Structures are given as C-alpha cells and as structure tokens.
C-alpha cells in the first residue's frame, strides 16, 4: 500500500494512464458505486462498467479478510466459487494491475431470496393524513364581495390540514362541519397545517357564504386518492409486496400524498389508450369489488409497500432470484404486465443504460422492443408503472416513468431500492463477516 500522501498522485496517474490507453470516459470511473449488495452464494462485480479490453487490468481485492471469505479476488460475478457464504459485510478495493487501488467498495451480503414477480393490475385506495388543500374557492360575503380567508392567512395548495382548534380531522366533511360550527358561533378557528415536513398553525375567521348559507374559509380540499397501477413483487417469506415503482402524488398539487391508511385491491383492465409523442397513454381499469389484497403502509419515491393478505403472484409463476444493480447488463430483458382483463403477459424490452449510484427511481433507461406491445400501447403508458423487469432469469427492477417525447422509452428503478423501502433489505446493516 503506497503512503497516504502519495495515493492521490498515484490515482491521478492511474486514471490518466487508463484514459490515454483505452479512452475510458471519466463518468465510467465516477459511476463505480461505493456500496454494493450481493446475495449469499453470489459475487461482487464491476465488470459491466468496463469494456472487455480493460477487464484483464482490474481485480477486486478483499480488505481485512475473515476466515469465512474466499481469498480469491475477482472482477466478474461469474466465477464458480462464491466469496461469501453467510450474510454480513466486508470491504474491497478495485485494483489496477493488481497494485494500484482505484476505489474502495463496501459490500453487503444478504440472505439469498426469491420473489414472485408481479405484473397484475392493482387498484390503489388511499386516505390521506388530514385533508389535502387542492385549490381555492372564494367566499361571496353579504356585500357580494369575493374573499379568500384561507389564502390571505398563508395556506398554500398542497398543505395538509390535520386539526381544527386542536381537534384532529380525517375527512373533508369533518373540516367543513367544524368551520361552519365555529363560524356560526362567531369564533375564530386555529388550523394545524403540515407544510412539507413542518407543522404550523394559522388563525382564520370563517365568513358566511351567501351562496351556500354556510360559513367557509375559501378552500377546496380532499381526503382520499385512488388509481390503477401494477404489482412489482411479492415476498413469500415476509408477506410484503411492492408496486408502482414511483411515488403517488396528488394530481392537483403534484406533491406526495401522506398516507393515513390505504389498501390494495384487484383491478380489471377494460381497455388501452395508446401513447404517442407528447401524450403518454394509459390503461383504463376498474376496481374489482370485495377483492382486497392487503394494506398500504409506505408511499415512497420508488413505489408503495405493505403486506398482502393473499398471495396474488403464486398463480402466475415460480419465484425468481433477485438481480442486484451490479448484475444488470445493457441488452435484452422483459417486463410482465396486463393489457386486457387480468391476464399477465411477458413482453420484450431492452435495457439501454444503467446508472449506478442513483436512487431517484430513474436508474435504468429502458426501451420497448416487443412488436405486440408497441402495436397496442405505443410503448410505456400510465398504469404500466410497477411492471417488473426481468433479465437473465432474475427480477432486477420495475418500470417507473415514460419519456413524454418518445413513449417507446422510459425509466426503471432498481429492485434493491424497492426492497429497502419495503423493509426487506436493511441498507444500514453493520454486521461484519466473521465478527
């Protein structure tokens, strides 16, 4: 190991050498993640980040080796003997010519797991925490003047009202009744409001509306949301699922919906509105009555998560192993989704780009290549979000977004991110192998 004060110089020299010899773009180096997840029996790898002509010059060296780690350092995950055979964590270095350390990588080894891939259409029903402000509706007072007490008090679209005079509210009907009751008694009200991640209080005097003969403050609110999406996976061991691949936002405010409670139900696809340039298209679906599947506990940037009461996925396939981000390759893959009724079908796609190190739900660029799917949908459409992506027999992620100007292309999210949000994987696990 070179002295620390010489290491930056060696790193600079090493990269200049690589760049001059092989014309390697700098973003190739920068895209090497500092962390990697593998399953027991698997191997770490960075081989997909380098052209084949470069791979012989690199190796992975295990640091602070323990007795239960295989000593052989590898660049590819394809070697027969696995490095780790128990869950835990270890560190390794990416080496150039076996001598020069290029980057340190922390590796988490998780238990081997298999998931049932989804593809089924699901209905999403959410009740918000408090009521969500979606617009303003001016109050016409006794002088026929238009007034907006809520807007004047600094309430914004997208705010959540959670209490009136310290009384918790859960529905828009409760809010309207309390405003009218206090207004009738000529009392002011104090609203407890959640703005982004902070709570504030606003004092407002309700005004009698001479159009409705009730006291109002000039707000449009709602307390629920719903829609149709696609199930991504079901874990038979934990009974947890993931769906949608992206956050549920309110259509009026485009802000994240804070869930009070929610449920997942079966859905039936009635028809398809094909996408085209500038118009994303959509699945037209209906909820199936009395078909509850489970609850919704989390609404995050990469989907919704909860526990399922029924194993919807066991009827369509065998469970598949998980393919982590370092194992994803550019090239052919497939997605599972429903185009009609409740029948899940497989369709071919291509993974055009893999962006390691990102965690915004847009970590892969995918392209629809299946002629049937292109003929019916024009590409990726609304309601297809959450469709599982499978490559080399492993579930690697889910469809998330479509390119508005090219509906044949869109983004995908890594399955490992969804598993972390579901609570199946723990990114902060600090267990060391052999400790």
Phi, psi and omega in degrees: 000123180293155177304149185301323184289342178263349186297314179302323180293319178295320178297317179297315179298318181298315182292320177299324178294315179297313183298320182287326182279323190235003180053046180281124179296147182296329180291344174294319177290315183296335183280353177292118184288152177279343181230151180213145178244134173227159176267156175306132182091354180257180179228148172292159181200146169229016187297330182289349182272350185237145172300153183302326182292344179266337194298328181292345182269355183241153173210165177249125181249126180283133180259147177051052186299145178246169185297331183263021173250135175292132187287339187287123177274139184226162174258327185253153178277005187271358181292153188287320182270123182284152180286316185237138180242008174220155177296152179160209184208141174211168180246150176215164179239140172274122187248141173259126182058021180072003186237322189257118178288127182260317183202142175268138182230129176266127185246125174257127178257118183251158178302145177299133182222153175230140182239147170279121177290146181270236186112343181288146173285133180230146174266140182243122177239122183236142167245127185284162172279110189078204176238146186262131176281120183244355179176179179243144178225096186307144179267132176267112185275186185295340178266011180063029177261145179271123183227153181222080182304321182294316179294320178297330181279354177096016174284137183246155173297132183103348175290149174251126177266118186251345181202151175236118184048047177071003177266120182294138177238151180231348182227160178291332177295319178298318180298313182298319181294315181294319178299316180293319181297312181291324178295319179300325179272011178059037180250149172281162176237149175246114180267132171267120190236137175262115177249114185054249183247016179235156178252134177228163178242139180232129178262128185222143174258113178299149180242139178286127179268120184276005171268325182251349182061032176228163176272132184221168176238004173087034181243149166251125184225164172209159186236010180209166178209158180199164179176179180245133177219202184230137176286137180264309182206162171224130180261112184293339182281318183259349185068015181267155180227166171224147181210166174073318179079352178214167181289146172273119178247153176289134184293334182275326185251343183061026178247155182300136176274124177275119188277132167266313174203159180195163178216154179253132180227166178289152178226157181237127181274117183271331183188175182232132169255108188296146177274158175208173182305122180089350179222118189285345183075174181195156168275136176258112185230162177232150177282144176265121184296147176054043181229038181303135180253329182171187182262170174240116184254330187227135172237101187238180183298338183243022172137187175248150187216152179180201178244142180259138176278335181233142179273089182293328190279339185294343181280349187243342184194173171274155177295149181243149174292161179271134173254114183279169192302323182289347180266352182284135180242151169288135183140193187297147174204189178211158175237156175249131177198170180251132175250338181209133178064236180233015183277121177274131179234158177259140179224144183279141175222178173230135172273108184277328185207140176241124184246087182292148178092347178274155175213051181242012181083001179233067190253347174228144168258123182241158181221129178286129179240348184290121182300321181295314181295318178296323181291328184269317187252340186081357181139223180274131181231165177298139185098342177274345180302133183102346179303125184293144176255127182239133178221132180053038177077010180237144176277119188248348182170201182213152174293139180235304186227159176249148171282118184301323182273358177206086185295350176284347183238156179189194183248158172228158178249147177292142179295328181297327177294319179294323180293327176291316180293331178284346182086011179276323174251144178247108182294336185264013180299126185251006182299130179261140177296133176082358182284000000 
